[in-house]
């Protein structure tokens, strides 16, 4: 509790980066992915910085715009990135919410629009993702294209397949297996593509989560 009161920062995460790894970067009060009606409690408890990385999607439990605006109006700095934080920051940056990272910029600039770009299914006990977010698949396939492993046509076909797959079912294994089955990539290339994707994944969400933590750290130090 003493550490929490000292830092006065609360971070909602668990999918994009684990609490254990996050604590190596910033000492703060770490909470599970944010739900509706949670922010006011921390504002009332005196927290001056709120970091939103992960949150609940696709139902009425998602963190609302009004509660973020209310926190901002109370003088609390709210930083968002990586996942739900990136989505809300792209919608509320003109009102003072601080957005950081690639995913935030993609939403802000209209490069991506759907919530399911960052959504994952998770282990309910650890919050660890058990599916792969589309933003990571996008960048990993782009890296495979740049390496010469897949052609532009193969890249585009696999990306479309990933987009058309329901978000809890997205995995590199499933993508490559179905891609080969549909003739999008040659059967003999299946293993090399899968090995590349699993061994060289571009984890955009984790990178952006680290940026949120570093930004919160700077705000605390400036206070």
PyMOL commands that set and color helices and strands:
alter all, ss='L'
color gray80, all
select helices_A, chain A and resi 2-7+19-23+39-44+65-73+84-95+102-108+115-117+134-147+152-164+167-169+172-181+187-199+204-222
alter helices_A, ss='H'
color red, helices_A
select strands_A, chain A and resi 9-12+29-31+49-52+77-80+98-99
alter strands_A, ss='S'
color yellow, strands_A
deselect
rebuild
show_as cartoon
